Amino acid sequence: MNLENLPAAEPDGSLDGLWPSSARRVGGEIAIGGVGVSELAAEYGTPLYVLDEDVLRARARAWKEAMDEAFSRLRGADVYYAGKAFLCVAVAKAVAHEGLAVDACSEGELRTALAAGVPGSRIGMHGNNKSREEVELALRAEVGHFVVDSLAELEFVDSIARDEGAVASVMLRVTTGVHAGGHEYMSTAVEDQKFGLSIASGAAWQAVEKTVNAPNLRLVGLHSHIGSQILVVEAFEEAARAVLDLRARVHREIGLELREVDFGGGYGIRYTGGDSAPPSPAQLASALASVVASHSAESGIEPPRVSIEPGRNIVGPAGVTLYTVGTVKTVELEDGPRRYVSVDGGMSDNIRPALYDAAYTAALASREGEGRVRSRVVGKHCESGDIVVRDVSLPEDLAAGDILAVPATGAYGRSMASNYNHVPRPGVVAVRGGASRWIVRRETVEDLLALDADYLRRGED
C-alpha cells in the first residue's frame, strides 16, 4: 500500500483543520494550548482527553456571528449547542458566554446546563422518550421549548404540564425524507427510524392539530434534523424548504404563525488528512438564510426566527486524545507488512470506529520519529474490532512509552465512552494560555467497584 495515502496529518494552525488551531510542534513535541503533551501525560496520565478552550470558544463564536449576520434582515437566529456531543459544566459555561443556548436530551444534560448557570429559557429539551422526571424538571426550570416527535409523547407532556399547572412550549420534530450523512445509524430524516413525525405520511399534520387543541401545550415551531457528519449545503437547503412548506400550511389552514423553525445540526468536520474541508458556518448560515428569505417572499408569510444545533462542529476539532504506546508488532500481509500499535485506551474511550466504521488519524506527539511504516492503532480491549485508527503512516522507530495523539475527538469521545472490560473512563483536561486543569476528572477502578454491591459487602458473609 502506498504510504502517501496514509498521512499522519500534522497540526497546521487552521481553525478548520484536524487539530486545535493552537496545536504545533515545539522542539519536536506537539503542544496544545501552549502545553506540551509530555507534560500533560506526566501530570494527568493517559488515555486523556485534551480540550482547547480557546478553540471551543472561537468555534462557538463563529457560529453565533455567522447566524446573526445572515439573519439580521430576517427575524434573527439562535444557536443551540448540542450537548450530546460533549457536555460538562465548563463547556456549558463557555458556550453560553459566547451567546449560545444549549440543547439537552436527558436529565443529566439538563441539570449540567442549569448548574452552569444557563437560564431555562436558553435550553431546549430534546429526546424521543423523556421520563416523567425529565419533563417535570424541564417544566420547573421553564425551558424554552420541548422538542416532541411522537403523538404519544404529546399526550404525555400535556398531562404532566396539566399536573404541574403549566403550559409547555412545543416544537414538533418532523421527518422531511431528506437523507444525508454517513453511516445508516446517523441518518435521521428517513421514514424508517425512531425519530420524528413524517410529513409524507400525515403524522406531522396530525401532531400539529393535536398540539393546537391540547390545553396545556403551546405550538411554537417546527424542528428538523436530517443526519450527522454532513459535508454538503444542499441537503440542509432541501430539508429547510420542506419544513417551511409545512409551516406555510399551518398558517394557511389554521391561521397560526409559528414563530420558530429549528433546522437541527449534523454539520460535519474533518477527521483525516484525506477529508475535504466542510462548509464554513458563514456558508451554511448564508444558504439557510437565502432559503428562508425566498420562501417568505413566495409564501407571503413573515419569516420565522431560525435556530440550529451544532455540536460536533464546535467541540470536535477542539479536542485531542492522548495515548501511551504499549506493545508493537508487525504482521506480514499480501500487500506488504502492517504494524499493530497497541495503546492504553481503545473502544471504551472512542467507540465510533467500531460503531460507525469512523476513520481517524494519529501522530507521534511526544517527539519526531524517523522512517515511515503502515500502521494500525488498536486498543487494549478483548475485541478484534477494537481499532482506534485503521490505517495511518507512523514513524518506523515508534516504541513503547511514546505518546500518540488522535485529533478531532472533542465530540463523542467522552460522551460515548464506556467501562468495557472494567476500564475506567479517561478524564478531560482543558488547556488555555499555557495552563491546564481538570474539567472532568478521571475515573478510577475504585469508582467502578464502588457501584458493585457485593464488592462493598465482601467479608460480611
Stockholm file with secondary structure:
# STOCKHOLM 1.0

chainA/1-461         MNLENLPAAEPDGSLDGLWPSSARRVGGEIAIGGVGVSELAAEYGTPLYVLDEDVLRARARAWKEAMDEAFSRLRGADVYYAGKAFLCVAVAKAVAHEGLAVDACSEGELRTALAAGVPGSRIGMHGNNKSREEVELALRAEVGHFVVDSLAELEFVDSIARDEGAVASVMLRVTTGVHAGGHEYMSTAVEDQKFGLSIASGAAWQAVEKTVNAPNLRLVGLHSHIGSQILVVEAFEEAARAVLDLRARVHREIGLELREVDFGGGYGIRYTGGDSAPPSPAQLASALASVVASHSAESGIEPPRVSIEPGRNIVGPAGVTLYTVGTVKTVELEDGPRRYVSVDGGMSDNIRPALYDAAYTAALASREGEGRVRSRVVGKHCESGDIVVRDVSLPEDLAAGDILAVPATGAYGRSMASNYNHVPRPGVVAVRGGASRWIVRRETVEDLLALDADYLRRGED
#=GR chainA/1-461 SS CCGGGSCCCCCCCCTTSSSCTTCEEETTEEEETTEEHHHHHHHHCSSEEEEEHHHHHHHHHHHHHHHHHHTTTTTCEEEEEETTSCCCHHHHHHHHHTTCEEEECSHHHHHHHHHTTCCGGGEEECCSSCCHHHHHHHHHTTCSEEEECSHHHHHHHHHHHHHHTCCEEEEEEEECSCCCSSSGGGBCSSSSSSSCEETTTSHHHHHHHHHHHCTTEEEEEEECCCBSSBCCSHHHHHHHHHHHHHHHHHHHHHCCCCCEEECCCCBCCCCSTTSCCCCCHHHHHHHHHHHHHHHHHHHTCCCCEEEECCSHHHHGGGEEEEEEEEEEEEEEETTEEEEEEEESCCTTTCCHHHHHCCCCCCEECSSCCCSCEEEEEECSSSCTTCEEEEEEEECTTCCTTCEEEEESCTTTTTTTCCCGGGCCCCCEEEEETTEEEEEECCCCHHHHHTTCHHHHTTTCC
#=GC SS_cons         CCGGGSCCCCCCCCTTSSSCTTCEEETTEEEETTEEHHHHHHHHCSSEEEEEHHHHHHHHHHHHHHHHHHTTTTTCEEEEEETTSCCCHHHHHHHHHTTCEEEECSHHHHHHHHHTTCCGGGEEECCSSCCHHHHHHHHHTTCSEEEECSHHHHHHHHHHHHHHTCCEEEEEEEECSCCCSSSGGGBCSSSSSSSCEETTTSHHHHHHHHHHHCTTEEEEEEECCCBSSBCCSHHHHHHHHHHHHHHHHHHHHHCCCCCEEECCCCBCCCCSTTSCCCCCHHHHHHHHHHHHHHHHHHHTCCCCEEEECCSHHHHGGGEEEEEEEEEEEEEEETTEEEEEEEESCCTTTCCHHHHHCCCCCCEECSSCCCSCEEEEEECSSSCTTCEEEEEEEECTTCCTTCEEEEESCTTTTTTTCCCGGGCCCCCEEEEETTEEEEEECCCCHHHHHTTCHHHHTTTCC
//
